[in-house]
């Protein structure tokens, strides 16, 4: 392994994981004016009654006419779990690339990547024209795309996905949990808890670090 090749990578979910008890879409929908409608749709997704495409199209419609510049200001108030910066820093010190693997809209992933120093991020994309959102989805992105994104990132980093870890909490993390070598269900739903290597219930993201340390010992 060259000095530029990390020992592994850790893929972090956003909604319900880094953002506890809610989703970034719901948070932003409070500013956009369609929070109640979106909450019902997200509950339907969690129950398997709606797919990701349907929820995304409903949510995107509420963004029509909003300026791209407004979003980062709103995101400054995003409710976040304690310990994100310290966890990202720990990963980097230990040669683990911290990556955001999320179904949150791409402006959210970009914001969190810049704020905390994640390696990169993924997510669905909203259509824009002349600096404003059009209300349409430019690119859909579901739980299987999340797994495939992680696979591509691992390959680009010179890693096997089985030597990587994932931290998530719900349905959208299950395909990725099945693909990585170490999956951590953080404050999870029952389904994610059952699918993960280990479950951690805590209000501080740093509580996953003793588990992620297993990626380092496994690589030695």
C-alpha angles and dihedrals in degrees: 000000000000121000089253094055114091121228088238145318135252120210114208125199118217113201111070091359110059089013104049125212097001144037131258089239091057091047092052092042086064087066094038095051104241103089098124094051092047093048090059091049093049090050089052090051092051089051092048094246095115131034128228093257093057093049093046094051092049092049095044091057089064092059095062113133096006117134117243089226092063095063101069091053091054092046091058086076096048112136106242134184116252119260104032096129093045091049093049090048091049091052092052094046089053097046097256116133109227109218131178111230104182147142090220115118114277094250087062094050091046092050094050092044091055095042098050105022102249115171093241142316143221138206146127118304130229120220115245137189126188092349096310133099114251098207093250133106113247094188130010119217126186139176092280091051087052090057092045091050089054091050091053092047092050091051092048089052092049093250139128110235088230089066090056134083136221131205117199145129116216155020095310091060098054100091090048092046088056092052103047128073095234124031123185119196105206115199085334142186116251092260094052091045091055093047099047131091089232138356126223123193113194143116094235123070090213088075088079093060097087088054094046088051085075089072089062097048091045090055096053 
